[in-house]
Amino acid sequence: MKYIGNLNKRNYGYAYNNKQPKKKFNIGNKDLFSKKNLVLFFLTVAVFVFIISTISIIWISKDLPDPDKLTDRQVNQSTKIFDRTGEHLLYEIFLDERRTIVELEEIPQNLIHGVIATEDTAFYEHKGIRPLSILRAFVYGLLPGKRVSGTSTLTQQLVKNAILSNERSYTRKIKEAILSIRLEQKYSKDQILKIYFNEIPYGSTNYGVESASQSYFGKHVSNLTLAECATLAGLPQSPSTYLNNLDKLKNRRDFVLRRMFEEGYISEEEKNQAQNEILEIKQSYHNIEAPHFVLYVKEQLVNEFGETVVAKEGLKVITTLDWEKQQAAEKIINEDSTPLLEKASADNVSLVSIDPKNGQILAMIGSKDFFNDEIDGQFNVATLGRRQPGSSFKPIIYAAAFEKGYTPETILYDVLTDFDLTAEEYIPHNYDLKEYGPVSIRKALQGSLNIPAVKTLYLVGLDYAIKFAEKMGYTSLSQGDFGLSLVLGGGEVSLLEHTNAYSAFANNGINYKPVSILQVEDKDGKILSKWKKEKGNQAIEPDIANLISSVLSDDSARSYIFGSNGSLTLKDRPVAAKTGTTNSYVDGWTVGYTPSLVTGVWVGNTNNSPMNKNYGGGTVAAPIWNKFMTEALKNTPIENFKEAPENKSEKPILKGQNDGTIKLKIDVATGKLATSSTPEKYIEEKIFMTAHSILHYVNKDDPNGPVPEHPEDDPQYFAWEKGIQDWINRKKQENPDWNVSFEEPPSEYDDLHSLELIPQIEIISPAQGIVLDSDLLSVDIKTSAKRGVAKVTYKIDDETIKILSEYPFNLNYSLNNLEVGNHILTIIAEDDIGNFSKEFLDFNFKPEKNTTN
């Protein structure tokens, strides 16, 4: 028996149980999968592929540039960048290239080695291309989401940058490969290196290494240090990106140095010494408006179209910038904010303003002075700076809490608490070092209290909070280990993403990726790209956004800390805002919004030194924010936030007051929460102050679920309870007369005054609408109740005429004092605890008059 198959007696190609093999897939007597047929098949395919490839290469080669004219100069046209109207020119990328030809002998070996070690270690071995690298790139390119870099040789990079465009297509890659092979046939390796160093773009208008060396370091290329050589070696990979972000350029420089060491060009000591050098790049710009925004736009253009196209092809770019708002921001920061910054000992400020309804950037100030090297003015704090946001991050965590089921009325204890369960302590303090006892989340957020914020993050959960923040657009929080300090601004964010996250609060929970370019045209007016409004990201539900807006616009809720009508309010319209200040007053923030405009402001020092004490978000950033919002919204319609949803929570701890108390309507007969069935006379309003932390009443992951049977199982329970008891003791020591009742509020609803216990009444006689012609009203009723009927009250026209407490509760009443006409008899049956019901009888009183003859 021959077995081919698997162990469940199924086989493929042969029969089982000793039968003769059956051939499959044959035509006549020929087996399709014979060795001979397979060889013929693959030869046929190979010939076919060869023919198609040859034809394709011939067709593609017909219009290839002549490599002999490699250094011929074309007539370049400048790219122009405009504001959103297309009328105000912000910047023109110069059409004249700065280029100085240098001989290869003038170029330091360290620069040559840096390029080879980083870009093409096999430069001296290959013939222009590396076939295996191209094949690998092709295969990976067929996979979704895969993109391979580092497959181009130096020759290919020269062709791409000096002859061809930066277009990403297989056709362009084939052209690039053909021209690279031709160049290698025509020129020596040293000649190719010379052309490379004199042709490659190094950013701005600098073409060639000598121009870059003079522009960025102010010296001839032959005088460059090792660190400077490594910088220029790494720069051509993405000049606009690196020149706009010196941190990235430094990382790129250090990578080049590491590769030089790994390839044996420099020693480890030389590598370390060069990596420790401070990176300083000099750049000059002329006739540039809104410079940080313009360079931010340019970087995006380069990413989409390539350095060469942006520098030479005469693009017309319409941006999202609102020139009037940009001018207002510049005036406020350059003039109005200067005295304030001097008082605070702060040297820098940044501002971003966005339309929350579409994500368009309307104004951007990256630093107080773009041209001030002392504050590193060309560094764009708005997009590149990663700073701790302080308390301005709290609304994100509280929004996550609302999503989880907590409410603005939830009561938390603002008392000193040790959150660290190990031997070390973590006891956060409020900025004024005070304790406010039980407070609502609304009051805690608006007063920027730290202790309730940390408790809220614990209730939300760190992983949940980070995932929630990522939904809001934050990109770097999952990379750090912040613990509970995350809610106090322990992570680092950029002003742009922080401001854009708030746009979800302004726009019913929807936010968009920041947009800076509306349209790009080529030199002939052909539209290359055009912005279209896409479906935004529903980061949070509309109810959550409305809850946050309700809290952040509640000026009265923060008045106990910040006073009323301060810098976070606008005189003529509702506005929601939050400040933030980091430890030692290093960073100050204010982010706030109306339904149509969200603006963020950061202030501080470029070198991260602290500002003066008591100068931070509320005292420095907020006035700047207020002035800009006032000016930007001038003469625009007043918009209101949508109403926050009703608090439908049933637990008292989730329905407290701003002062930390819980005001409840109690059924005095039962001591339980009153319901709609509870008689009015049994309802009493009582005020409670809880004796326990919220962990006593809720499961932190299901706040509206059942009360935990064993709250002490929560690892933070005893620490939070101890914090409350210690606070009570401190209060009593401070004031011996302090005596507050911590009566436990009821959590169950009145079950005695319920619908099923309501007495039943049936009027046997008289009939509805009867006309009474005598003075006697006789009423026969039938009534019953589960607890028994205690009394029946009769009223005529709301005036009580009889109360009966004995069965059968029938009425006989004289009407001799009643006015003639229509009347209403009300019958009320009530049990011993106040459950009652009513019935009504309409009658017409027309007594007959006695006549004497």
PyMOL commands that set and color helices and strands:
alter all, ss='L'
color gray80, all
select helices_A, chain A and resi 35-61+67-69+104-106+109-119+131-141+154-162+170-186+189-199+209-217+221-223+226-237+239-244+246-262+268-275+291-305+307-312+323-336+338-344+373-375+381-384+390-404+441-446+450-460+462-471+477-479+483-488+495-506+542-552+555-562+583-585+617-632+652-654+680-682+694-696+711-713+717-734+755-757
alter helices_A, ss='H'
color red, helices_A
select strands_A, chain A and resi 26-27+30-31+79-82+89-93+316-319+348-354+361-365+411-414+437-440+510-511+517-521+527-530+537-538+576-581+587-594+597-604+662-667+672-673+683-688+760-765+770-772+776-784+791-796+799-804+811-814+821-830+836-845
alter strands_A, ss='S'
color yellow, strands_A
deselect
rebuild
show_as cartoon
